[in-house]
Amino acid sequence: MRIGINVGSTQVDAVILSKHGKVVAASETVIQDDETVLAIKEALVSLIRYLRDTDEVRGVFIGATSECQEVKLGKGLAKTGLIRLNRYQSQIQPLMKWPKALSDHVVYTQSVEIGEELDWFNYFQESLARLKEAEVEAIAVVGAFSPMDNCSEQLVKESLNYHLPSIPVTMSHTIGSIGFLERENAAVLNALLSKKMKNTLKGVKDFLSSLGFHCPLWVTRNDGCLMTIEEAIEFPVLTLGSDSANSFRGGAFLAKERSCIVVHVSEGITKIGTMIQERFEESHSQTYVFGIPTNLRMPHSIVLPLGEEKQGALGHDIRHGNPSEKTLREEVLISERKGVSLAERHAGSSASNLEDQQEMWSTLKQSELDREAMTQYVERVNDSIEELQIYDQELPIVVVGSGAPCMMQRLQSQTREVVAPFGYQRCHAVGACLGMVSAEVDQVYHLKDQTKAEVIEEAKEKAIKEAERKGAFPDTISIEQVEEYPFDYLQGEVIRIRVKAVGQVKDS
């Protein structure tokens, strides 16, 4: 058996999934006073009575989707320092396009000019004193050329770890791609989230041990794969898009569909994505987290808010592509006469549990204004579904989330199949149980003594060995992605290779 847990912004959902893929028990716990760990504990306790022995459980899988809410509200974020490593003074200011509510948590920034050799030690004593004075709780180190040469970032991290051993240090090359600003933004976001993620996961791990669980604890990533607890504490930013990955995968699994379009309707927002042969498509466009451009890899999805954002909010959590391109799709559904949006109706309903949420959805059709707005909204959902359909086949529509019953009725037609599978309201938690172990090799190679084919094969072997080391069953490991990034502007043959291997979790 497996236990899946989804930590949302307002509640924790948990399920027990049998080895045959059946949901044998489920629980729901409201998060009160930001006590996330307490809510997770209560959810686990409510599931224990369905187990004969804790040794039946082969793994606990957590989807930490509440991290987006922490960023949005600015709660629990670490006071962060940013150290830039450049060969010359950059005219580009850090934290461009950041909301003030987030940039205020970056309490120290420094730009270090480097030549052929990093003269870090000339800056170090001053930096150390200023970091201590600012009482930083996390540090992001960003080298302009670190994807090609990460030695500078490594050197700075080693120095900081020696003198400030309790402070986590994020190196940008461990997270990102070539784009400097996007990589820097992702690294700083990672540092901001480090304190909250560490406290949450360590609290859960200790509680599981006290209950007698001896199985591994896994955390889901943006790409639907799994991280160990140590990896999640080091790279919390890689969990920000896991809610979409888990809901799409969980919805398809519950509906017993290998290929389908999943429509997730809940909490004032609808997300629509495609599953093809049990895999979802990754977004190839830039990802914006609260308007901040990043290089994070997320599932491709269409996001439709149910109404207007409240004044002072940071905007929609995650979206792809240029924000201006989404204006028509993401315009608010608001009554000009009453000035009340569907999202405000949703927020005003205090829908703290599934029954309340379903009641809220049913009341949306009572007034003429609500019916008109809902009709427009469903049209947008239908347009998005048609946009994702494959030209040579009609994919079934799977509707999940608290608003699934209401939305399913509106999407039904004689020409397509629309289902809301049993357990639709727990799709996040179910999807968390289905994650694969992954390992990536992302490295720059100089093609002097090796051919491109040889370095790709070398990278594949490294990725497979790493996936097995992390807990993947050897016979199930396969290479999922091989990407090449040539550096045409550099002398000599230089190429960046990114290889991703995935495999099923080996039962402990």
N, C-alpha and C positions, 0 to 999 in steps of 0.2 A: 504493500500500500504506500501511497504518497499523500502528504499533506500540502495543499496549496493555499497560500495566503496572499490576499491583495490588500495592500495598505493604501486606501484612498484618502481623499482630502477630508472626508467627514466620517467614514466608517471603515471597519476592517471586515472583509469577507474571507471565510476559510472553508475549505472542503477536504474531505477524505476521498481520494480516488483509488479504486481497487486496481489490482494488477490487470483486470480485464477492461479497465477504462470506464467503470461505472462510478457515478457519484453516490457514495453510500451514506454520507452525512454532510451537513453544511451548517454554518453558523454566521451570524451577523452581529457586530458589536459597534456601537457608536463611539467615536473618539470625542472625549469630553476634556475641555481645558487643555487641549494640545498634548494630552497624555497618550502618545502613540504607542509606546511600549506597553503600557497598562492595557490598552485595548487589544493588542496582539495577545497578551497573556490571557485575557478573558476569553478570546476566541479559541485559543488552544485548549483551555480548561473545559470549555463546552463541548469540544470534540473528543476529549479523552474517554468519556463514558461509552463511546461507540467502539473502543478498542479493547480487545482482550488483553493485549500486552503491547507496551510501547515498542518492543522489538519487531512488531509487525511492520512498522513504518520504516521504509528504506530511504527516505529522504524528505526533507522539508524545503519547500520552494517558495520564496518570497518575491512578490512583485512590489517594489518600493515606489509606487506611483505618487505617493504623497510628497516626494521631493520637489515636484513642480510647484505644489502649493506652498512649500517652505520658501522657495525662491520668490514666488509671487507676493507673499505676505512679508517677506524679509524676516522671518522668524527662525531662530536657531542657527543663523548663519555665522560662520567664523569671521573674526576680524582678520583681514587678509592683506599681505604685502605682495607687491609685484616687482620683480627684478627683470629688467630687459637687458639683453646682451646684444649690442650692435657694433658694427665696424665703424660707424659714424653716427653722429647725433641725428636721430630721426625727427622729421618734421610732423610725423603723424602722432597725435596724442593718443595715449592709451584710453581704453574704455569709451571710445566713440560710440554714440547712439545708445549708450546705456541709460536706463531709467535711474533717476537720482536715488530712488529707494534702494537700489542695488549697489550703485557706485559708492554710496556713503559707507558701505562695509569694507571698501578697499582703503585702508587707512595709511598706507605707505607705498610709494612708487619710487623706483630708482632706475636710471638708465646708465649702463656701464658700457663705455666705448672700448672695444677690443681691436687689436691689430692682428698680426700674424699669430701672436700668442696672447692668450687671455691673461691680462695683468690683474686678475681678480684680487690678489692679496693686497694690492695698494688701496683697494676700496673696502676691504673686508671689515677692518676694525670700525670704521665709521658706519658701515651698513649694519653691523651687529649692534652697535649702540642705539642706532635709530630704530631698528626693529624691536628691540627690547623696550625702548621708550614708548613706541606706539602700541605695545602689548599685543602684537600680532599673534593669532592662533593658527594661521596657515600661511604658506608662501607659495606663489607661482613663479617659476623661473622660465623665461621665454627667450630663446636664442633665435636670432633672425634666420640663421642657416642650419638650425639643428636637425631638420629632416635629412640633410646630407652629412652633417658632422655634429654629433651630439656630445662631443667631449667637453665643451664649455659648460653645458647644462649639468653634466655629470660632476664636473669639478666643483661647481657652485653648490650642488646638492650635498656632496660629501662634506664640504666645509660647514654648511649649515647644520647637517645632521650631527656633526661632532660637537658643535658649540651649542646647538639648540635641539637636543635629541627628542624632546617631547612635541615638537612642532612638525606637522606633516608638510612635505615639500612636493609640489607637483612639477614635473618636467614636461614642457609642452610637446616634445617629440614623442612621448609615450601615449599621447592622446590623438595627435592630429596629423593633418596632411600638409601640403606645401603652403597654402594660404596663410600668411603671417598673422593678420588681424583675426581671422576666424580661429586659428590655432590658439592665439593669445586669449581670446574670449572664452574658449572652451576650457583652457587651463585655469583661468581665474574663477570661472563658475565651479570647476572641480574643487578648487581650494575653499571656496565659500561653503560648499556642501559638506566638507570633510568632517566637521565636528558633529553635525546632526546625524550623519550616517553612522559614524563610529559609535555614538551613544546608543542609537537604536539597535544596531545589529549585535553589539556586545550584550545589551540587555536581553535580547531575544535568545542569544546563544546560551547565556548563563541560566536563563529560565528553562530552556529545553533540557539542559543537563540536570537541573533540579527535579524535573519531572521523570527522569530516567530515559530520555531519548539519547541514543548513541549513534544516530544516523547523520550523514552530512547535511549541512545547511547551505542551500544555494540561493543566489539572488539573480533575477532575470535582468538582461541587458536590453538596450534599445533594439538590437537586432533579433530578439527572441531567444538568444542563446544564454548560457548560464555562466555566472561567475562564482568563485569561492567567496566566502565571507571576507577573507583577506583582500582579495581583488576588489570587492565592492567598497570596502573601507578606503582603499587607495584610489579608486576611480569612481566615485559616486555619480559623476556627471554622465557616465555611461548607462545610468538607469532611467534618465529623464523621459525617454520615449517608450519605455517598456509597457506602459498601459495599452498602447495601440497594438503592439506585438502580441501581448497576452490575450487581448480581447478578440483579435482577428483569428488567432490560432485556436483559442478556446471555443469560439463560436463555430468555426468549421468542424472541429472535433465533435462537439455536442450534436451537430446536425448530421454527422457522418458524411460529410462532403469533402473530397480531396481538393476540388476546385470550386470556388464560389465567390460571391461578393458579400462581404460582411458589413452590416449597418449597425453600429453601436450607438444607442440613444440613451443618454442619461446626463444628469447634473448640468442641464442647460446647454448641452453641446451634442452634436452628432458627428461621429467619425466614420468614414466609409473607406474601405480598402479591399483589395483583391487577394485571394489565396489561389495559387496555381500549383497543383500537385503538392499540397501541404506546405508550400513556401510562399511568403509574401514578398512583394517587390520592394527593394530599398529605394529611397528617394535619391535621385541623381542631381537634384538642385540644392541650392544652399538652404540650410535649415536655420530658422529664426526661433530663438527661445526668448519669449517676451520682447520681441523686436530686436534682439541681439543676434547678429549674424555669427554662425558657428560652422565648424566642419563636421559636426556630429552626424553619424549615419543613423537614419530613422526609417521606419516603414513608410512607404509612400501612402499617403492618405489625403482625402478631401475633408476639411474641417468646416462644419456649418454651425455657428453659434445660434442658440435659440433666441437671442435678443441682444439688447444693448449692454455693453460693459458698464459697470458702475463707475462713477467719476472717481479718479484716483487709483483705479485698478491698473495693473500692468499690461492688460490686453490678453489676447488668447495665448494659451500656453506655448504650443509648438506649431509651426506651419512651415511650408516649403515654398521655395521660389521667392521672387520679389514681392514684398507685401502689397505694393501698388497693383500688382496683377490680380490680386484676390478681391479687389474692392467690390465688384458686382456680386460675387458669390457670397461675400461675408458681410454685405450691408445688413443693417439691423432690421428686424421685423417689429415695427413699433407703430402703435395706433396714433395717428395725428390728432384725433379728437380727444383721446384720453391720456395720451402720453405714457402708456403703460405697455411694456414689452412682454413677450412670452417669458423671457428670462426673469423679469421682475415678478411675474405671477409664480414662476417656479420657486424663486427665492423666498417669496412671501408665504409659501405654503408650509414652510418648516417641515419639509418631507424628510424625516430622519430615518424612515425605514421603508421597506419595499411596498407595504400596503399603502402608506401615505403617498409615496411617489406615484403609484398606479392611480390612486384617487385624484391626485393632482392632474395627471394626464387626462383622465376622463372629464374633468371639469373644464378643460381648455376648449371643449366644443360647445359649451353652453350658451355663450353670447355670440351675437352676429359678428362682432369685431374679432373675437377669438377665432371663430370659424374661418373668417376671411384671412387672417394672418396665418393660421395653420395650413390653409389650402396653399398659400404662397410658399410656405416652408416645405410642404410635401413636394411641390413642384420642383424646388431646388434639389431635394433629395433624389427625386426621380431623374432629373437632369444629370446629377453626379453619377448615378448608377449607370445610365446610358453611356456616359463618358468613359467608364471603366470596363464596359462590356467588351468582350473579344469579338471581332468582326465575324468570325466563322462559327461561333457557337454562342448559345444563350446560357450564361452561368446562372445557377439558382441564387436566390437572394436569402441570406440568413440574417435575421434581425435579433439583436441581443441588447441587454441593458434594461434598466428599470422601465423605460418607455417602449419596450418591444411590443407588448400587446396592442397598444394604441397605434403605433406606427405600422405594424404588420397589416392591420385592417385597411389602412389607407394605401398601402403599396400593393395590395392584392389586385391581380388582373387575370383575365382568361389566357393571356399569352405567356405568362411566366410563373415560375414556382417561387413562393415566398413562405418561409417557415420561421417560427420562433421556437427553437428546440427546448426540451426539458432542461432546466438549469440555466436558462438564458441570463438570469440576473447574476449568476456567479461565474460568468465566462472568464473574467480576469483571473480568478483563483484557479480555475481549471487549466487555463492556458499556461499559467506559471509552472504547473506540473509537467508540461510537455516540452519544456525547453531542452535544447541539445547542448552538450559540452562543446565549446569551440576553442580554437587556438589560432592566433594570427602571427605571421612573420611579415613585418613591414620594414624593409631594409634597402639601403642604397648600395649597389655593387659597382665596382670599377672593372670593366671588362678588358683586363690586360692579359691575365693568364687563363681565363675561363670564357667559354662562349655563353651567349644568353640562355640557350637551352640547358646548359649545365648549372647555371646559377638558379634557374627556375626549379630544376629538379632538386637542388640542394635546399631551397626554401620549402618545397613541398615536404621533404623528409623531416625538416625541423618542425613544421607545423603538425605533422602526424604524430611525431614523438611527444610533442608538447600536449596535444589533445589526450593522448593515452596517459601521460603523467598526471593530468588534471582530473582523470576519472572517467574517460570515455571507454566504452567497450571496444577493444581493438578491431573486431570483425565488422563493426559498423562505421568506422571512421572513413570519411571520403573527403576529397578536396572540393569545396563548394565554389571558391572564387580564386582566380589568378588574374591579377591586374598589373599592367606595365606602365610606367611613367618615365619616358626618356627625357633626359636633360639636353635638349638640342643646343642650348646656349653655352654649354660648357665644353672645353677642349677635351678631346678623348672620348671614349665611349663610357658613359655613365648612365646607369638605369636604376630606377627604383622599382622593386618588386614587392607586391602585396599578395600574400597567399593566405587563404582561410580554410582551415580543416574543421569539420564537425563530426560528431559521433554521439550515439545514444549513451545516456548515463548508465554506468555500470552499477548494478545493485550491490550495496555493501554487505 
